[in-house]
Amino acid sequence: MAATRSVVLAFVLALLPGLAAAVPAPQDAHAAEMAARVQAEFRHAWDGYRTYAWGHDALKPLSRGARDWYGQSLLMTPVDALDTLLIMGMHEEAQADLELIARELSFDRDLEVKHFEIVIRLLGGLLSSYELTGDRRLLALADDLGTRLLPAFDSPTGLPYVYVNLRTGAVRGTISNPAEAALILEYGKLADLTGKTRYRERAMKALRAVYERRSPRGLVGERFDVESGQWTNTHSHIGARIDSYYEYLFKCWRLFGDRECLAMWQSSSAAALRSYPQQVDRLTWYGQVDMNTGAVVGSEFGSLEAFFPGLLAYSGHIPEARRLHEAAVVMWDVAGIEPETYDFRAHRITDAGYPLRPEIVESTWYLYRLTGDPHYRAVGEHLFADFVRYCRTEAGYAALSDVRSKAQADDMESFVLAETFKYFYLLFAPPGTLNLDKVVLNTEAHPLRRKTLPKRD
């Protein structure tokens, strides 16, 4: 076991060179203290999962029970959390987690699963953890899962169906969206690691199919029929059902050096920056427009939209990122923690839930890493204090059913361990803890190793 842990540690240190950094300089002492606090709270959440839900998909933190997505466990939380354990240096816990996955996880199940969620959480988590550890059992699981998921792309357009049966390959669900068709990071990485080009080809065909259906204004809509390729909802925005489509256009370029993705991103981001901003109360918000006419059709901004400042910063649009991030923080402070959605013109919360989402923390981290502005660490400390104050329970962390009353819900999604705690930790950890020149994070915050591109003469 000790020898195995040494191998794991060697792989992690090679990819994350700042992980074993020396004691921080005095000016970074407070940040180091904050990183330790985040790690302690992550450990509290992980210990709650281990105590009350070990081997299941997720913890129910109020009733101290477990929940499985499909009646049988696919180890959602163990897979989603493994690379966070490694990044935080919790190697004994990571090794126990890895052995559970290798011993218990099987995809030979007669289960109809949500294609998108399984790809970003399980496939992404397995690939990331394989690259961090070199444990080929994880890659074998990822390859098996990818093979079982591929029938989702068997539509007339190449756009993926919503559901796929892991054993039979039967598919269902014809009304989908751009985000769920943009899975090039996970399938492309699986292709690179296995040499099976079909993974990349199917995912790239789906991504192109969305882009080719953009309007003359350069915008995509919210929903389409995967069989006909026709739009069934033409509202366009940066929120749910479209968000990671934008994210993966740019990150495809960053991860693989794919110039087709870069061209699609440049065209699409230019259209987004022209179309979505709305000025209200001297703040810049991004709302909803019709993809064909550009007419404003909504003024809602929410927790999922709060990822976009980070993407803007990552892609070089720092001033726009700063302005949108300012609005996102204002939304957070309306109730002391962010709601799912907020109408910025009516000044009214329209969905009061908070399922422990990471996106505003993600954007805060990107802006800090890319600007070095200490303001963003101060914002992160403020967000973390609210997060702990309202969501911590004796057995872990709980979603909020209403941010106004702070009533807790009996739910701790795996993404709080994959993303929310990871982004908080990275915000305060030494800058080299995760090297953005070497990795790209998928939409579930799983770091994937960048392709080494040939140098130009």
Sequence and secondary structure as in RCSB ss.txt:
>XXXX:A:sequence
MAATRSVVLAFVLALLPGLAAAVPAPQDAHAAEMAARVQAEFRHAWDGYRTYAWGHDALKPLSRGARDWYGQSLL
MTPVDALDTLLIMGMHEEAQADLELIARELSFDRDLEVKHFEIVIRLLGGLLSSYELTGDRRLLALADDLGTRLL
PAFDSPTGLPYVYVNLRTGAVRGTISNPAEAALILEYGKLADLTGKTRYRERAMKALRAVYERRSPRGLVGERFD
VESGQWTNTHSHIGARIDSYYEYLFKCWRLFGDRECLAMWQSSSAAALRSYPQQVDRLTWYGQVDMNTGAVVGSE
FGSLEAFFPGLLAYSGHIPEARRLHEAAVVMWDVAGIEPETYDFRAHRITDAGYPLRPEIVESTWYLYRLTGDPH
YRAVGEHLFADFVRYCRTEAGYAALSDVRSKAQADDMESFVLAETFKYFYLLFAPPGTLNLDKVVLNTEAHPLRR
KTLPKRD
>XXXX:A:secstr
 HHHHHHHHHHHHHHSTTTT  S  GGGHHHHHHHHHHHHHHHHHHHHHHHHHTTSSEEETTTTEEE TTSS   
HHHHHHHHHHHHTT HHHHHHHHHHHHHH       EEEHHHHIIIIIHHHHHHHHHH  HHHHHHHHHHHHHHG
GGG SSSS   SEEETTT  EE  EE HHHH  HHHHHHHHHHH  HHHHHHHHHHHHHHHTT  TTS   SEEE
TTT  EEE EE SSTTTHHHHHHHHHHHHHH  HHHHHHHHHHHHHHHHHSEEEETTEEEE EEETTT  EEE E
EETTGGGHHHHHHHTT HHHHHHHHHHHHHHHHHHTS  SEEETTTTEEEE  B    HHHHHHHHHHHHH  TH
HHHHHHHHHHHHHHHHEETTEE  EEETTTTEE S B THIIIIIHHHHHHHHS GGGS TTTEEE TT  EEE 
       
